[in-house]
């Protein structure tokens, strides 16, 4: 049996996303949160727990970094990329 004082409390990905969304001081950063958390969630199965926590710390650092100021254009380009990447490929000429 594991020592509960050694364990972190369970946290759902959507709860983590909500925390980062609250930390993000700008709308551009708030729009990035969903993509960063989703990317980390998808890669988590291939990473060690320590590596997942490192990725989570990187997201937090990016949200809190005053020198990191993505432009609205970059955030919009990211949104377009992610929304279009889920579309099925189209046949030439369609």
Biopython code that builds the backbone (N, CA, C, O; Angstrom):
import numpy as np
from Bio.PDB.StructureBuilder import StructureBuilder

atoms = [
    (1, "UNK", "N", (0.846, -1.181, 0.000)),
    (1, "UNK", "CA", (0.000, 0.000, 0.000)),
    (1, "UNK", "C", (0.894, 1.248, 0.000)),
    (1, "UNK", "O", (1.915, 1.282, 0.688)),
    (2, "UNK", "N", (0.519, 2.247, -0.754)),
    (2, "UNK", "CA", (1.333, 3.458, -0.845)),
    (2, "UNK", "C", (1.004, 4.413, 0.292)),
    (2, "UNK", "O", (-0.117, 4.441, 0.800)),
    (3, "UNK", "N", (1.992, 5.182, 0.673)),
    (3, "UNK", "CA", (1.827, 6.185, 1.708)),
    (3, "UNK", "C", (1.128, 7.398, 1.096)),
    (3, "UNK", "O", (1.674, 8.035, 0.195)),
    (4, "UNK", "N", (-0.073, 7.721, 1.576)),
    (4, "UNK", "CA", (-0.855, 8.813, 0.994)),
    (4, "UNK", "C", (-0.164, 10.161, 1.128)),
    (4, "UNK", "O", (-0.437, 11.072, 0.346)),
    (5, "UNK", "N", (0.719, 10.302, 2.096)),
    (5, "UNK", "CA", (1.444, 11.566, 2.245)),
    (5, "UNK", "C", (2.498, 11.731, 1.158)),
    (5, "UNK", "O", (2.998, 12.834, 0.938)),
    (6, "UNK", "N", (2.832, 10.658, 0.489)),
    (6, "UNK", "CA", (3.808, 10.703, -0.595)),
    (6, "UNK", "C", (3.160, 10.904, -1.960)),
    (6, "UNK", "O", (3.855, 11.166, -2.942)),
    (7, "UNK", "N", (1.843, 10.785, -2.034)),
    (7, "UNK", "CA", (1.131, 10.861, -3.307)),
    (7, "UNK", "C", (0.565, 12.263, -3.516)),
    (7, "UNK", "O", (0.221, 12.967, -2.566)),
    (8, "UNK", "N", (0.482, 12.641, -4.783)),
    (8, "UNK", "CA", (-0.202, 13.878, -5.134)),
    (8, "UNK", "C", (-1.686, 13.570, -5.269)),
    (8, "UNK", "O", (-2.055, 12.444, -5.601)),
    (9, "UNK", "N", (-2.542, 14.557, -5.016)),
    (9, "UNK", "CA", (-3.974, 14.295, -5.206)),
    (9, "UNK", "C", (-4.279, 14.099, -6.689)),
    (9, "UNK", "O", (-3.625, 14.701, -7.540)),
    (10, "UNK", "N", (-5.265, 13.262, -7.002)),
    (10, "UNK", "CA", (-5.613, 13.067, -8.415)),
    (10, "UNK", "C", (-6.166, 14.364, -9.001)),
    (10, "UNK", "O", (-6.852, 15.129, -8.324)),
    (11, "UNK", "N", (-5.853, 14.590, -10.267)),
    (11, "UNK", "CA", (-6.282, 15.802, -10.956)),
    (11, "UNK", "C", (-6.628, 15.424, -12.390)),
    (11, "UNK", "O", (-5.830, 14.785, -13.077)),
    (12, "UNK", "N", (-7.790, 15.809, -12.831)),
    (12, "UNK", "CA", (-8.200, 15.528, -14.210)),
    (12, "UNK", "C", (-7.549, 16.546, -15.144)),
    (12, "UNK", "O", (-7.210, 17.656, -14.732)),
    (13, "UNK", "N", (-7.381, 16.155, -16.395)),
    (13, "UNK", "CA", (-6.776, 17.051, -17.387)),
    (13, "UNK", "C", (-7.581, 18.336, -17.535)),
    (13, "UNK", "O", (-7.005, 19.417, -17.660)),
    (14, "UNK", "N", (-8.892, 18.229, -17.524)),
    (14, "UNK", "CA", (-9.714, 19.437, -17.672)),
    (14, "UNK", "C", (-9.564, 20.360, -16.472)),
    (14, "UNK", "O", (-9.666, 21.579, -16.610)),
    (15, "UNK", "N", (-9.321, 19.784, -15.286)),
    (15, "UNK", "CA", (-9.080, 20.604, -14.099)),
    (15, "UNK", "C", (-7.738, 21.329, -14.215)),
    (15, "UNK", "O", (-7.615, 22.496, -13.844)),
    (16, "UNK", "N", (-6.747, 20.626, -14.729)),
    (16, "UNK", "CA", (-5.442, 21.236, -14.951)),
    (16, "UNK", "C", (-5.555, 22.365, -15.969)),
    (16, "UNK", "O", (-4.967, 23.432, -15.791)),
    (17, "UNK", "N", (-6.308, 22.127, -17.027)),
    (17, "UNK", "CA", (-6.517, 23.154, -18.039)),
    (17, "UNK", "C", (-7.182, 24.391, -17.422)),
    (17, "UNK", "O", (-6.812, 25.519, -17.746)),
    (18, "UNK", "N", (-8.150, 24.184, -16.546)),
    (18, "UNK", "CA", (-8.838, 25.302, -15.901)),
    (18, "UNK", "C", (-7.880, 26.111, -15.028)),
    (18, "UNK", "O", (-7.977, 27.337, -14.975)),
    (19, "UNK", "N", (-6.965, 25.441, -14.350)),
    (19, "UNK", "CA", (-5.969, 26.141, -13.531)),
    (19, "UNK", "C", (-5.082, 27.012, -14.412)),
    (19, "UNK", "O", (-4.855, 28.180, -14.100)),
    (20, "UNK", "N", (-4.581, 26.456, -15.504)),
    (20, "UNK", "CA", (-3.718, 27.220, -16.402)),
    (20, "UNK", "C", (-4.479, 28.363, -17.071)),
    (20, "UNK", "O", (-3.921, 29.435, -17.307)),
    (21, "UNK", "N", (-5.744, 28.131, -17.371)),
    (21, "UNK", "CA", (-6.559, 29.180, -17.977)),
    (21, "UNK", "C", (-6.662, 30.371, -17.021)),
    (21, "UNK", "O", (-6.620, 31.524, -17.450)),
    (22, "UNK", "N", (-6.795, 30.087, -15.739)),
    (22, "UNK", "CA", (-6.858, 31.157, -14.737)),
    (22, "UNK", "C", (-5.509, 31.862, -14.588)),
    (22, "UNK", "O", (-5.463, 33.062, -14.318)),
    (23, "UNK", "N", (-4.420, 31.128, -14.761)),
    (23, "UNK", "CA", (-3.087, 31.730, -14.648)),
    (23, "UNK", "C", (-2.749, 32.621, -15.838)),
    (23, "UNK", "O", (-1.981, 33.574, -15.700)),
    (24, "UNK", "N", (-3.306, 32.324, -16.985)),
    (24, "UNK", "CA", (-2.965, 33.046, -18.214)),
    (24, "UNK", "C", (-3.470, 34.490, -18.134)),
    (24, "UNK", "O", (-4.669, 34.723, -17.978)),
    (25, "UNK", "N", (-2.552, 35.457, -18.241)),
    (25, "UNK", "CA", (-2.956, 36.853, -18.083)),
    (25, "UNK", "C", (-3.522, 37.501, -19.347)),
    (25, "UNK", "O", (-4.125, 38.571, -19.264)),
    (26, "UNK", "N", (-3.344, 36.881, -20.511)),
    (26, "UNK", "CA", (-3.825, 37.492, -21.752)),
    (26, "UNK", "C", (-4.743, 36.515, -22.486)),
    (26, "UNK", "O", (-4.711, 35.308, -22.249)),
    (27, "UNK", "N", (-5.552, 37.064, -23.373)),
    (27, "UNK", "CA", (-6.450, 36.218, -24.161)),
    (27, "UNK", "C", (-5.666, 35.276, -25.072)),
    (27, "UNK", "O", (-6.059, 34.126, -25.265)),
    (28, "UNK", "N", (-4.564, 35.761, -25.628)),
    (28, "UNK", "CA", (-3.753, 34.904, -26.501)),
    (28, "UNK", "C", (-3.227, 33.696, -25.735)),
    (28, "UNK", "O", (-3.256, 32.575, -26.243)),
    (29, "UNK", "N", (-2.748, 33.920, -24.520)),
    (29, "UNK", "CA", (-2.259, 32.795, -23.712)),
    (29, "UNK", "C", (-3.403, 31.877, -23.306)),
    (29, "UNK", "O", (-3.242, 30.657, -23.287)),
    (30, "UNK", "N", (-4.559, 32.455, -22.981)),
    (30, "UNK", "CA", (-5.708, 31.628, -22.613)),
    (30, "UNK", "C", (-6.085, 30.690, -23.761)),
    (30, "UNK", "O", (-6.446, 29.538, -23.524)),
    (31, "UNK", "N", (-6.003, 31.179, -25.011)),
    (31, "UNK", "CA", (-6.322, 30.327, -26.162)),
    (31, "UNK", "C", (-5.281, 29.230, -26.359)),
    (31, "UNK", "O", (-5.596, 28.169, -26.898)),
    (32, "UNK", "N", (-4.052, 29.473, -25.930)),
    (32, "UNK", "CA", (-2.989, 28.474, -26.083)),
    (32, "UNK", "C", (-3.125, 27.323, -25.092)),
    (32, "UNK", "O", (-2.704, 26.203, -25.380)),
    (33, "UNK", "N", (-3.709, 27.593, -23.933)),
    (33, "UNK", "CA", (-3.768, 26.605, -22.850)),
    (33, "UNK", "C", (-4.357, 25.281, -23.325)),
    (33, "UNK", "O", (-3.784, 24.220, -23.078)),
    (34, "UNK", "N", (-5.489, 25.342, -23.999)),
    (34, "UNK", "CA", (-6.165, 24.098, -24.435)),
    (34, "UNK", "C", (-5.242, 23.242, -25.285)),
    (34, "UNK", "O", (-5.194, 22.024, -25.117)),
    (35, "UNK", "N", (-4.510, 23.869, -26.193)),
    (35, "UNK", "CA", (-3.631, 23.134, -27.092)),
    (35, "UNK", "C", (-2.422, 22.560, -26.359)),
    (35, "UNK", "O", (-2.008, 21.430, -26.621)),
    (36, "UNK", "N", (-1.866, 23.334, -25.453)),
    (36, "UNK", "CA", (-0.705, 22.857, -24.691)),
    (36, "UNK", "C", (-1.070, 21.683, -23.791)),
    (36, "UNK", "O", (-0.341, 20.693, -23.728)),
    (37, "UNK", "N", (-2.192, 21.794, -23.098)),
    (37, "UNK", "CA", (-2.623, 20.702, -22.215)),
    (37, "UNK", "C", (-2.998, 19.473, -23.037)),
    (37, "UNK", "O", (-2.652, 18.351, -22.668)),
    (38, "UNK", "N", (-3.702, 19.676, -24.145)),
    (38, "UNK", "CA", (-4.092, 18.544, -24.997)),
    (38, "UNK", "C", (-2.872, 17.823, -25.551)),
    (38, "UNK", "O", (-2.839, 16.592, -25.584)),
    (39, "UNK", "N", (-1.873, 18.576, -25.985)),
    (39, "UNK", "CA", (-0.643, 17.957, -26.487)),
    (39, "UNK", "C", (0.069, 17.163, -25.413)),
    (39, "UNK", "O", (0.572, 16.069, -25.668)),
    (40, "UNK", "N", (0.110, 17.712, -24.216)),
    (40, "UNK", "CA", (0.748, 17.004, -23.096)),
    (40, "UNK", "C", (-0.037, 15.751, -22.744)),
    (40, "UNK", "O", (0.551, 14.701, -22.484)),
    (41, "UNK", "N", (-1.369, 15.857, -22.732)),
    (41, "UNK", "CA", (-2.210, 14.692, -22.416)),
    (41, "UNK", "C", (-1.974, 13.568, -23.411)),
    (41, "UNK", "O", (-1.861, 12.405, -23.024)),
    (42, "UNK", "N", (-1.900, 13.911, -24.691)),
    (42, "UNK", "CA", (-1.695, 12.887, -25.720)),
    (42, "UNK", "C", (-0.333, 12.224, -25.606)),
    (42, "UNK", "O", (-0.203, 11.032, -25.885)),
    (43, "UNK", "N", (0.674, 12.966, -25.203)),
    (43, "UNK", "CA", (2.022, 12.413, -25.090)),
    (43, "UNK", "C", (2.255, 11.696, -23.765)),
    (43, "UNK", "O", (3.212, 10.933, -23.640)),
    (44, "UNK", "N", (1.396, 11.929, -22.774)),
    (44, "UNK", "CA", (1.601, 11.404, -21.421)),
    (44, "UNK", "C", (1.757, 9.887, -21.380)),
    (44, "UNK", "O", (2.506, 9.366, -20.553)),
    (45, "UNK", "N", (1.066, 9.178, -22.256)),
    (45, "UNK", "CA", (1.160, 7.708, -22.239)),
    (45, "UNK", "C", (2.559, 7.226, -22.617)),
    (45, "UNK", "O", (2.935, 6.096, -22.306)),
    (46, "UNK", "N", (3.329, 8.082, -23.287)),
    (46, "UNK", "CA", (4.674, 7.706, -23.708)),
    (46, "UNK", "C", (5.759, 8.223, -22.765)),
    (46, "UNK", "O", (6.942, 7.945, -22.966)),
    (47, "UNK", "N", (5.363, 8.970, -21.741)),
    (47, "UNK", "CA", (6.311, 9.627, -20.849)),
    (47, "UNK", "C", (6.266, 9.023, -19.452)),
    (47, "UNK", "O", (5.278, 8.402, -19.058)),
    (48, "UNK", "N", (7.344, 9.215, -18.718)),
    (48, "UNK", "CA", (7.340, 8.834, -17.312)),
    (48, "UNK", "C", (6.520, 9.864, -16.532)),
    (48, "UNK", "O", (6.317, 10.977, -17.018)),
    (49, "UNK", "N", (6.051, 9.519, -15.343)),
    (49, "UNK", "CA", (5.329, 10.507, -14.537)),
    (49, "UNK", "C", (6.162, 11.777, -14.295)),
    (49, "UNK", "O", (5.616, 12.881, -14.281)),
    (50, "UNK", "N", (7.449, 11.625, -14.108)),
    (50, "UNK", "CA", (8.310, 12.787, -13.902)),
    (50, "UNK", "C", (8.357, 13.659, -15.148)),
    (50, "UNK", "O", (8.352, 14.885, -15.043)),
    (51, "UNK", "N", (8.403, 13.051, -16.314)),
    (51, "UNK", "CA", (8.426, 13.809, -17.563)),
    (51, "UNK", "C", (7.100, 14.538, -17.784)),
    (51, "UNK", "O", (7.092, 15.661, -18.287)),
    (52, "UNK", "N", (5.989, 13.917, -17.417)),
    (52, "UNK", "CA", (4.691, 14.582, -17.530)),
    (52, "UNK", "C", (4.662, 15.805, -16.614)),
    (52, "UNK", "O", (4.208, 16.877, -17.014)),
    (53, "UNK", "N", (5.142, 15.641, -15.403)),
    (53, "UNK", "CA", (5.161, 16.770, -14.470)),
    (53, "UNK", "C", (6.080, 17.880, -14.973)),
    (53, "UNK", "O", (5.800, 19.059, -14.757)),
    (54, "UNK", "N", (7.162, 17.520, -15.633)),
    (54, "UNK", "CA", (8.054, 18.525, -16.218)),
    (54, "UNK", "C", (7.319, 19.309, -17.289)),
    (54, "UNK", "O", (7.422, 20.535, -17.337)),
    (55, "UNK", "N", (6.576, 18.622, -18.150)),
    (55, "UNK", "CA", (5.796, 19.297, -19.187)),
    (55, "UNK", "C", (4.750, 20.224, -18.570)),
    (55, "UNK", "O", (4.537, 21.334, -19.057)),
    (56, "UNK", "N", (4.110, 19.775, -17.515)),
    (56, "UNK", "CA", (3.121, 20.599, -16.821)),
    (56, "UNK", "C", (3.786, 21.855, -16.253)),
    (56, "UNK", "O", (3.223, 22.947, -16.325)),
    (57, "UNK", "N", (4.973, 21.695, -15.694)),
    (57, "UNK", "CA", (5.711, 22.850, -15.164)),
    (57, "UNK", "C", (6.076, 23.823, -16.284)),
    (57, "UNK", "O", (6.041, 25.038, -16.085)),
    (58, "UNK", "N", (6.425, 23.299, -17.459)),
    (58, "UNK", "CA", (6.737, 24.169, -18.606)),
    (58, "UNK", "C", (5.522, 24.997, -19.023)),
    (58, "UNK", "O", (5.654, 26.178, -19.343)),
    (59, "UNK", "N", (4.348, 24.384, -19.020)),
    (59, "UNK", "CA", (3.137, 25.116, -19.372)),
    (59, "UNK", "C", (2.902, 26.233, -18.355)),
    (59, "UNK", "O", (2.604, 27.367, -18.730)),
    (60, "UNK", "N", (3.035, 25.911, -17.081)),
    (60, "UNK", "CA", (2.851, 26.927, -16.044)),
    (60, "UNK", "C", (3.846, 28.065, -16.225)),
    (60, "UNK", "O", (3.487, 29.236, -16.096)),
    (61, "UNK", "N", (5.090, 27.723, -16.522)),
    (61, "UNK", "CA", (6.115, 28.754, -16.713)),
    (61, "UNK", "C", (5.781, 29.643, -17.905)),
    (61, "UNK", "O", (5.966, 30.858, -17.843)),
    (62, "UNK", "N", (5.294, 29.051, -18.982)),
    (62, "UNK", "CA", (4.928, 29.839, -20.163)),
    (62, "UNK", "C", (3.771, 30.782, -19.856)),
    (62, "UNK", "O", (3.760, 31.926, -20.309)),
    (63, "UNK", "N", (2.800, 30.303, -19.090)),
    (63, "UNK", "CA", (1.650, 31.151, -18.761)),
    (63, "UNK", "C", (2.060, 32.316, -17.868)),
    (63, "UNK", "O", (1.486, 33.401, -17.963)),
    (64, "UNK", "N", (3.048, 32.102, -17.004)),
    (64, "UNK", "CA", (3.456, 33.132, -16.047)),
    (64, "UNK", "C", (4.614, 33.997, -16.539)),
    (64, "UNK", "O", (4.945, 34.998, -15.904)),
    (65, "UNK", "N", (5.229, 33.631, -17.648)),
    (65, "UNK", "CA", (6.386, 34.365, -18.163)),
    (65, "UNK", "C", (5.942, 35.696, -18.770)),
    (65, "UNK", "O", (5.286, 35.730, -19.811)),
    (66, "UNK", "N", (6.307, 36.778, -18.110)),
    (66, "UNK", "CA", (5.914, 38.114, -18.583)),
    (66, "UNK", "C", (6.583, 38.458, -19.908)),
    (66, "UNK", "O", (6.059, 39.278, -20.661)),
    (67, "UNK", "N", (7.727, 37.853, -20.208)),
    (67, "UNK", "CA", (8.432, 38.135, -21.460)),
    (67, "UNK", "C", (7.877, 37.350, -22.639)),
    (67, "UNK", "O", (8.210, 37.643, -23.787)),
    (68, "UNK", "N", (7.044, 36.364, -22.374)),
    (68, "UNK", "CA", (6.444, 35.561, -23.443)),
    (68, "UNK", "C", (5.083, 36.157, -23.766)),
    (68, "UNK", "O", (4.121, 35.980, -23.017)),
    (69, "UNK", "N", (5.012, 36.854, -24.872)),
    (69, "UNK", "CA", (3.784, 37.542, -25.269)),
    (69, "UNK", "C", (3.421, 37.167, -26.698)),
    (69, "UNK", "O", (3.758, 37.898, -27.630)),
    (70, "UNK", "N", (2.742, 36.044, -26.886)),
    (70, "UNK", "CA", (2.350, 35.682, -28.250)),
    (70, "UNK", "C", (1.400, 36.733, -28.803)),
    (70, "UNK", "O", (0.528, 37.239, -28.096)),
    (71, "UNK", "N", (1.582, 37.047, -30.060)),
    (71, "UNK", "CA", (0.705, 38.034, -30.690)),
    (71, "UNK", "C", (-0.649, 37.394, -30.968)),
    (71, "UNK", "O", (-0.781, 36.170, -30.986)),
    (72, "UNK", "N", (-1.641, 38.231, -31.181)),
    (72, "UNK", "CA", (-2.964, 37.728, -31.534)),
    (72, "UNK", "C", (-2.900, 36.938, -32.834)),
    (72, "UNK", "O", (-3.617, 35.952, -32.999)),
    (73, "UNK", "N", (-2.035, 37.371, -33.767)),
    (73, "UNK", "CA", (-1.885, 36.681, -35.043)),
    (73, "UNK", "C", (-1.353, 35.271, -34.823)),
    (73, "UNK", "O", (-1.841, 34.321, -35.436)),
    (74, "UNK", "N", (-0.353, 35.128, -33.947)),
    (74, "UNK", "CA", (0.197, 33.797, -33.664)),
    (74, "UNK", "C", (-0.836, 32.912, -32.994)),
    (74, "UNK", "O", (-0.954, 31.731, -33.322)),
    (75, "UNK", "N", (-1.581, 33.472, -32.060)),
    (75, "UNK", "CA", (-2.599, 32.681, -31.372)),
    (75, "UNK", "C", (-3.691, 32.261, -32.349)),
    (75, "UNK", "O", (-4.171, 31.128, -32.305)),
    (76, "UNK", "N", (-4.083, 33.188, -33.241)),
    (76, "UNK", "CA", (-5.094, 32.843, -34.237)),
    (76, "UNK", "C", (-4.576, 31.802, -35.217)),
    (76, "UNK", "O", (-5.324, 30.914, -35.627)),
    (77, "UNK", "N", (-3.305, 31.898, -35.599)),
    (77, "UNK", "CA", (-2.710, 30.908, -36.504)),
    (77, "UNK", "C", (-2.688, 29.545, -35.830)),
    (77, "UNK", "O", (-2.948, 28.530, -36.477)),
    (78, "UNK", "N", (-2.382, 29.511, -34.546)),
    (78, "UNK", "CA", (-2.377, 28.258, -33.799)),
    (78, "UNK", "C", (-3.777, 27.664, -33.766)),
    (78, "UNK", "O", (-3.949, 26.459, -33.953)),
    (79, "UNK", "N", (-4.775, 28.504, -33.528)),
    (79, "UNK", "CA", (-6.162, 28.044, -33.499)),
    (79, "UNK", "C", (-6.567, 27.461, -34.848)),
    (79, "UNK", "O", (-7.213, 26.414, -34.909)),
    (80, "UNK", "N", (-6.193, 28.130, -35.912)),
    (80, "UNK", "CA", (-6.522, 27.646, -37.253)),
    (80, "UNK", "C", (-5.826, 26.326, -37.537)),
    (80, "UNK", "O", (-6.427, 25.417, -38.111)),
    (81, "UNK", "N", (-4.567, 26.213, -37.142)),
    (81, "UNK", "CA", (-3.815, 24.979, -37.369)),
    (81, "UNK", "C", (-4.488, 23.815, -36.653)),
    (81, "UNK", "O", (-4.714, 22.763, -37.251)),
    (82, "UNK", "N", (-4.808, 24.000, -35.374)),
    (82, "UNK", "CA", (-5.372, 22.910, -34.601)),
    (82, "UNK", "C", (-6.760, 22.538, -35.070)),
    (82, "UNK", "O", (-7.112, 21.359, -35.084)),
    (83, "UNK", "N", (-7.552, 23.518, -35.453)),
    (83, "UNK", "CA", (-8.903, 23.179, -35.893)),
    (83, "UNK", "C", (-8.877, 22.512, -37.267)),
    (83, "UNK", "O", (-9.705, 21.644, -37.545)),
    (84, "UNK", "N", (-7.942, 22.903, -38.123)),
    (84, "UNK", "CA", (-7.901, 22.310, -39.454)),
    (84, "UNK", "C", (-7.172, 20.975, -39.462)),
    (84, "UNK", "O", (-7.392, 20.159, -40.356)),
    (85, "UNK", "N", (-6.311, 20.740, -38.486)),
    (85, "UNK", "CA", (-5.544, 19.496, -38.496)),
    (85, "UNK", "C", (-6.424, 18.281, -38.227)),
    (85, "UNK", "O", (-6.039, 17.157, -38.550)),
    (86, "UNK", "N", (-7.598, 18.494, -37.641)),
    (86, "UNK", "CA", (-8.488, 17.369, -37.365)),
    (86, "UNK", "C", (-9.372, 17.033, -38.555)),
    (86, "UNK", "O", (-10.086, 16.030, -38.530)),
    (87, "UNK", "N", (-9.337, 17.842, -39.578)),
    (87, "UNK", "CA", (-10.170, 17.600, -40.755)),
    (87, "UNK", "C", (-9.608, 16.452, -41.574)),
    (87, "UNK", "O", (-8.391, 16.308, -41.698)),
    (88, "UNK", "N", (-10.485, 15.638, -42.131)),
    (88, "UNK", "CA", (-9.977, 14.567, -42.984)),
    (88, "UNK", "C", (-9.377, 15.143, -44.256)),
    (88, "UNK", "O", (-9.822, 16.190, -44.725)),
    (89, "UNK", "N", (-8.386, 14.487, -44.818)),
    (89, "UNK", "CA", (-7.801, 14.981, -46.050)),
    (89, "UNK", "C", (-8.824, 14.978, -47.174)),
    (89, "UNK", "O", (-9.696, 14.111, -47.233)),
    (90, "UNK", "N", (-8.709, 15.950, -48.057)),
    (90, "UNK", "CA", (-9.622, 16.020, -49.189)),
    (90, "UNK", "C", (-8.931, 15.522, -50.437)),
    (90, "UNK", "O", (-7.712, 15.628, -50.577)),
    (91, "UNK", "N", (-9.713, 14.984, -51.329)),
    (91, "UNK", "CA", (-9.159, 14.523, -52.607)),
    (91, "UNK", "C", (-8.825, 15.726, -53.467)),
    (91, "UNK", "O", (-9.498, 16.753, -53.379)),
    (92, "UNK", "N", (-7.796, 15.617, -54.297)),
    (92, "UNK", "CA", (-7.495, 16.724, -55.204)),
    (92, "UNK", "C", (-8.703, 17.013, -56.079)),
    (92, "UNK", "O", (-9.360, 16.100, -56.580)),
    (93, "UNK", "N", (-8.985, 18.301, -56.253)),
    (93, "UNK", "CA", (-10.088, 18.729, -57.082)),
    (93, "UNK", "C", (-11.421, 18.798, -56.373)),
    (93, "UNK", "O", (-12.421, 19.171, -56.986)),
    (94, "UNK", "N", (-11.466, 18.433, -55.048)),
    (94, "UNK", "CA", (-12.746, 18.530, -54.347)),
    (94, "UNK", "C", (-12.952, 19.884, -53.743)),
    (94, "UNK", "O", (-13.983, 20.130, -53.117)),
]
sb = StructureBuilder()
sb.init_structure("model")
sb.init_model(0)
sb.init_chain("A")
sb.init_seg("    ")
for serial, (resi, resn, name, xyz) in enumerate(atoms, 1):
    if name == "N":
        sb.init_residue(resn, " ", resi, " ")
    sb.init_atom(name, np.array(xyz, "f"), 0.0, 1.0, " ", f" {name:<3s}", serial, name[0])
structure = sb.get_structure()
